[in-house]
Amino acid sequence: MNLIKFILTILITIVPFSNVIAQPEIMVGEIELPKAKWGEMSIPIEISNNTDKLKFITIKIEVDSKGATLSANENFRTNTILIPLETKMVYAKYIVPENFGKTDLKFTFYDVVDTLDELLPYQKFFEQPFFLKPRTPEKMYSYLNEKITVPPMVNNGSEFRTEFSRILVLMIQEGKTTEEIAKMAKIDVEIVTKLLSSLVQSNYINNEQGKYSLNFPVIIVDEAE
């Protein structure tokens, strides 16, 4: 009988401790992606430093965009410092290319000594992937099937490395307005306007009282043949 009491006493002593889970040194809150599918992103992420040490954090965002005709892969970094026992909102910034198709995102968090150093595997403490595949608007299929040709100097420009930027100039050549383009692509007018403004600044197109025109020819392969 005494033996049974002794065992029960030990179990009662152990059980409370078995329910205690060690709190991570650094905690990352929920990551919510914006509704916008393209362009510059700034994602608020809550990070908590549960230690009495100063923490240097690097967030690496890998963007892998695979469109129907063009692809892009790029990495972005956001750095921050957390003082002991601090919780703060950090804004992770990255850019999603204007490609139709799927985009894979991966957020990886590193506890580093110096944010300028090379990131090492053992420094990683949190990782979260996202797999995005927005539906391609029906009115975009005919443009994606076209083989658009532009002059070599234009073709090599950084402004024309995405599918939508190439389709955009063809639509401008056809005389479509920003509102019509946005409606067909099912995106915000602001995205179209921002891309057009970039092309105006690079002198690829003209803007005369809201009416755009090209400074170079856009040729469909069928026309060239």
C-alpha positions, 0 to 999 in steps of 0.5 A: 500500500505504501508503495502505491502511495509512493508511485502516485506521489511521484506521478503527481509531481511529474505530470505538471512539469510534463505539460510545460513547453519551452518557449522559443527564443524568437517567435514569429506571428502569422504571415498574411499575404496581400490581395494584390498579386503583382508588384511591390509588397510590404508584409507586416510580421510580428516578431518576439524576442523572448530572451535577455539578449540583443537579436539581429534578424534577417528575413529572406524572401525567395520569389520564384515566378513561372509564367506561361512564357517568361520566368523570374527568380529573385531573393529579397532581404529585410533586416531588423534588430530586437532588443531583449524581451521586445515584440515588434512589427517588421515589414518584409519587402519583396516584389512579385513579377507581373507574370501569368502562372504560378508564384512560389514564395518562401519566407525564411528567418535567420538569427544572425550575428551580423546582418551583412554576413552570409546566411548559414543553415544553422541560423535558420529558426523559422520557415514558411512557404506559399504556393500561389496560382491565380487564375489567368483571365480568359481575355489574356490567353490570346495575348499570351499565345502571341509571339511579340517582337520588339527592337533588340535595345527594347527587348534587353531593357529591364522593363520588359522582363515580365509577361504583362509588360510585353503584353501591355505595350501591344495593348497600348499599340492597339489603342486600349485605355488603362481602364480597359487594360486593367479590366481585361487583366483583372488587376487594379488600374494603379498597377497599369498606371505605375507600369506605364509611368515607368515606361514613360520615364524610360522614354519608351512611350509618350503620355499626352493628356492620358493618351499613351503612344509607343516610341518603338514598333511592336510586331507580332511574329505572324506579321513579320512573316 
